[in-house]
Amino acid sequence: MKSMEISDIDEMILKLPEEKIHEVRDYVGYLIEKEKKRKAFEERVLKAEKEPGIICNSVEEAMDAIFNAPDDDEG
């Protein structure tokens, strides 16, 4: 299924002028970056949920805990 969709997209892209192809490329890059950020955020949320002793009384406190948590490479 996925390869058929990619083939369909490839065929459509070939019909576009070069300027539009660049726009499609930029948009796909944007979507990839957005997906990376979503996955990284999801991983941080799941990691924060596993931390013992962290209690958040509001969404704001939970968001602060997620964003202020040390990264894996920070130790």
C-alpha positions in Angstrom: 0.0 0.0 0.0 2.7 2.5 1.0 4.8 1.9 -2.1 1.8 2.4 -4.3 1.2 5.8 -2.6 4.8 6.7 -3.1 4.6 5.8 -6.8 1.5 7.9 -7.2 3.2 10.8 -5.6 6.3 10.3 -7.7 4.1 10.4 -10.9 2.4 13.6 -9.7 5.6 15.3 -8.8 7.0 14.7 -12.3 4.2 16.8 -13.7 5.1 19.9 -11.6 7.3 22.7 -12.7 10.7 22.9 -11.0 9.7 25.7 -8.7 6.8 23.7 -7.3 9.1 20.6 -6.9 11.3 22.7 -4.6 8.2 23.8 -2.6 7.2 20.1 -2.2 10.7 19.3 -1.1 10.7 22.1 1.5 7.3 21.0 2.8 8.3 17.4 3.1 11.4 18.5 5.0 9.1 20.5 7.3 6.9 17.5 7.9 9.9 15.3 8.7 11.2 17.9 11.2 7.8 18.2 12.8 7.6 14.4 13.2 11.0 14.3 14.8 10.0 16.9 17.3 6.7 15.0 18.0 8.6 11.8 18.7 11.2 13.5 20.9 8.4 15.1 22.9 6.5 11.8 23.2 9.7 10.1 24.5 10.2 12.8 27.1 6.6 12.5 28.2 6.9 8.7 28.6 10.2 9.1 30.4 8.7 11.6 32.8 5.8 9.3 33.5 8.2 6.6 34.6 10.0 8.9 37.1 9.1 8.0 40.7 8.2 10.8 43.0 7.2 13.4 40.5 3.8 14.8 41.2 2.3 17.5 39.1 -0.8 19.4 40.2 -1.5 21.1 36.9 -0.8 20.8 33.2 1.6 23.7 33.5 3.6 21.8 36.2 3.7 18.7 34.0 4.9 20.7 31.0 7.6 22.3 33.0 8.8 19.0 34.3 8.9 17.6 30.8 10.7 20.5 29.2 13.1 20.9 32.2 14.0 17.2 32.4 17.7 16.5 31.6 18.4 15.0 28.2 19.7 11.5 28.0 23.1 12.9 26.9 23.3 15.3 29.8 23.7 12.5 32.3 
